[in-house]
């Protein structure tokens, strides 16, 4: 199954990586690689993540990676990565629901 990254999700990865790089640039690179590797597994197992509790929609799911929530939508032909949020950040409906 094809994986599509929304512009917002790429922006969030970049923001988090910049924050991590303030402490250790090598750690930021490793984190980015690991998050992309985690997401890639969804192509074979799209239902792996749990349903996002705030919205309770069967097609909106999340994976937890380190302290981050990877929010994605399962569509018939693709998976769209909607956003990435730190686990303690509030997830707003307008960020993911179109």
Phi, psi and omega per residue, in radians:
X1 nan 2.456 -3.095
X2 -1.349 2.475 3.092
X3 -1.955 2.233 3.110
X4 -1.992 2.284 3.061
X5 -1.736 2.161 3.072
X6 -1.207 2.714 3.071
X7 -0.971 -0.676 3.125
X8 -1.090 -0.707 -3.117
X9 -1.174 -0.663 3.091
X10 -1.154 -0.704 3.110
X11 -1.064 -0.743 3.136
X12 -1.137 -0.721 3.098
X13 -1.056 -0.769 -3.140
X14 -1.098 -0.751 3.134
X15 -1.086 -0.786 -3.134
X16 -1.155 -0.733 3.127
X17 -1.082 -0.708 3.094
X18 -1.090 -0.696 3.111
X19 -1.122 -0.807 3.134
X20 -1.103 -0.669 -3.090
X21 -1.129 -0.374 3.097
X22 -1.064 -0.564 3.125
X23 -1.594 -0.826 -3.089
X24 -2.646 1.956 -3.104
X25 -1.135 -0.650 3.117
X26 -1.094 -0.619 3.121
X27 -1.158 -0.633 3.118
X28 -1.113 -0.779 3.119
X29 -1.056 -0.781 3.126
X30 -1.104 -0.680 3.137
X31 -1.126 -0.779 3.135
X32 -1.065 -0.800 3.119
X33 -1.059 -0.758 -3.089
X34 -1.190 -0.621 3.137
X35 -1.216 -0.669 3.090
X36 -1.171 -0.648 3.082
X37 -1.136 -0.694 3.102
X38 -1.088 -0.813 -3.128
X39 -1.136 -0.646 -3.112
X40 -1.021 -0.543 3.132
X41 -1.103 -0.402 3.132
X42 -1.141 -0.428 -3.129
X43 -1.060 -0.524 3.107
X44 -1.701 -0.494 -3.071
X45 -2.321 1.236 -3.044
X46 -1.144 -0.391 -3.121
X47 -1.574 0.148 -3.084
X48 -1.000 -0.775 -3.083
X49 -1.282 2.782 3.101
X50 -1.432 2.791 3.040
X51 -1.171 2.354 -3.131
X52 -1.143 2.046 -3.022
X53 -1.088 -0.524 -3.124
X54 -1.136 -0.451 -3.023
X55 -2.046 -0.417 3.091
X56 0.877 0.774 3.066
X57 -1.928 2.282 -3.023
X58 -1.086 -0.453 -3.110
X59 -1.594 -0.162 3.103
X60 -1.793 1.997 -3.018
X61 -2.261 2.993 3.122
X62 -2.543 2.576 2.955
X63 -1.973 2.532 3.044
X64 -1.756 2.225 3.126
X65 -2.319 2.021 -3.003
X66 0.937 -2.137 3.130
X67 -1.759 0.273 -3.044
X68 -1.960 2.657 3.040
X69 -1.851 2.181 3.057
X70 -1.727 1.889 -3.085
X71 -1.671 2.208 -3.102
X72 -2.456 2.817 3.120
X73 -2.082 2.291 3.104
X74 -1.637 2.060 3.081
X75 -1.956 2.913 -3.090
X76 -0.997 -0.651 -3.067
X77 -1.989 -0.102 -3.080
X78 -2.720 2.891 3.026
X79 -2.037 2.248 3.108
X80 -1.911 2.137 3.045
X81 -1.390 2.015 -3.016
X82 -1.515 -0.806 -3.136
X83 -2.859 2.883 3.035
X84 -2.182 2.274 -3.128
X85 -2.333 2.544 2.970
X86 -1.133 2.518 -3.077
X87 -0.988 -0.432 -3.121
X88 -1.669 -0.072 3.097
X89 -1.421 2.593 3.087
X90 -1.268 2.382 3.086
X91 -1.728 2.004 -3.117
X92 -1.594 2.453 -3.116
X93 -1.020 -0.681 -3.107
X94 -1.193 -0.212 3.081
X95 -1.338 -0.435 -3.037
X96 -2.177 -0.491 -3.091
X97 -1.630 2.257 -3.080
X98 -1.672 nan nan
